[in-house]
Amino acid sequence: MGVNDRGTKKWSSMMLPEHVVELKELRKEVSLQQKPILDEQQFQEFNFRLVLAQKDNLCVEVKYFHSGSIKIVKGYVDTINYLDQYIMIDEKRIISNDIIDVNIL
C-alpha cells in the first residue's frame, strides 16, 4: 500500500458497499492489458519456430494473451492443430491467435 491508497482507505468506511465494489472493479479493469496487434509475417515466423521445435523436439517459450494479461508457458510442442487453430505444449492448450511471441530455448 502506498501513499495513494491512504485516501481510498480513509474514505471507504463512509462509502456505500456498492461504491466500494465498483471501485474494486474499476481498479481491476484499469490493470488489464490490451492484446498486442501482430502482422501476418510475425504469425508466419511463430509458426515456423513451432514447427521446427516440434520436428526437432526442442523446448520453446511461448508468450500468449489470456484474460487481459500476458502468460508464459515453457515446454515441448505436442500438437499443432491448423484446423481448430491451437497448439498443445505439455498438455496446455493455447489458441493460435492469442500467441504474441515464440522463442526456441
N, C-alpha and C positions, 0 to 999 in steps of 0.2 A: 504494500500500500504506500502510495506516495502522497505528496502534498495535495495533489488534485483530488484524491479520494476522500480527504477530510471533509470537504464541502458536501459531498454527497452523503456521507455517513451522518454528518451533523443534521442535515435536513430530512433524512429518510424516516426518522422516527415521527415526524409531523406529516408525512405524506400518506395518502391513501394506499392501501395494499395494491390496488390496480396500477397506480402510478409506479410503484417500485418494480412490479413485474414488467411493465412497459419499458422502464429504463434498462433493466437487465437484458431484455430482448433487443433493444436498440444498440447496446454495447456489443452484443453478440453479432448483430448484422454488420456493424462497423468493422469488426475484426475479421470478417470473411474476406478472402482474396478473390480477385477476378481471374477467370481462366485465361491464360495467355493465348494469343491468336498465332497459329503457326501456318506456314505456307506448305504447298504440296511438296516442294523439294525437301523440306525438313521431315515430312512424313515418309518420303521415299528413303531418306538416309536412316531413319529409325528402323524401317522395315529391313533394309539391307543388314544393319547391325544385328537385329533379332534373328534373321535367317542364318547369318554367319555363326552367331552364338549357338543356335540350336544344332546346326550341322556339325560344328566342331566341339560341342559340349563345353562351351565357355560360360563363365559366370558373368552375369550382367547386373547393372544397377539401373532400374527404371524409375523415373520420377513421373508421377501422374497426378492429375487433379481429381479430387473427390470431396464432395460436400463442402466446398468453399475453402479447402486447404490443399496444400501440396504434400503428397505422401511419397515415400521412397520404399522400394522393395528390392532386395538383392537375392539372387539365386540363379537357377538354371532354367532355361526356356523349355517347358514341357510340350506346349501346344501353341501353334499359331493357326487360328481359325479365321480364314478370309471370308467365309460365307456369313458368319454371325459377328464378325469383326471384334474379336477379343483374343487375348493371349493368356496362357497359363504359365505362371512362374511359381514353382514349388507349391502347387495347389492353390495359388492366389489368382483369381480371375480379374483381369484388367481389361476394360473396354479400350479398344484401339484409339478412338477419338479423344480419350482422356490422357493419353501419353503425351508428356511435354519434353522428355529427354531420355535417351538411352545411351549408356556407356558400357563398353566391354571392360571387365576388370582383369 
